[in-house]
């Protein structure tokens, strides 16, 4: 009986060694842990410029810096509004933006953007229209709306040209965010 117990133990030990050594010899491909694609807000990577500025300057209480500060209690305001207004983001590296959000101001719906276009550029000189909106209405104050479109090109520059507001002498926008969207998620 003792010999049988020792033999069973030895067989079990050998089987364990074979199994463990088999596991150690297995080659698995090396992959990055975070390889999935996702929608990402890339606004903070860019530098903002505008062609019409608040009278207090970009860092003023309602200056252009407020439109990309990710703070939904501040806003960018210009007086008087002109239909040539644009806001531009310049990225150090091209981004494949295919979605953006606009958040209305806290007062006076007439100051909200109504007609605009979002354009992209690889060089800051030649622009491609990516999304054009007309007759848009924000149904509430500090309301964030998302706009999506298809875009297979990674641009270094994105420009939001606001060609009409809702008939007020002033323009306001709480926030403008741009979202990088991989092609397979568009």
Order of alpha helices (4+ residues) and beta strands (2+ residues): alpha-beta-beta-beta-beta-beta-beta-beta-beta-beta-beta-beta
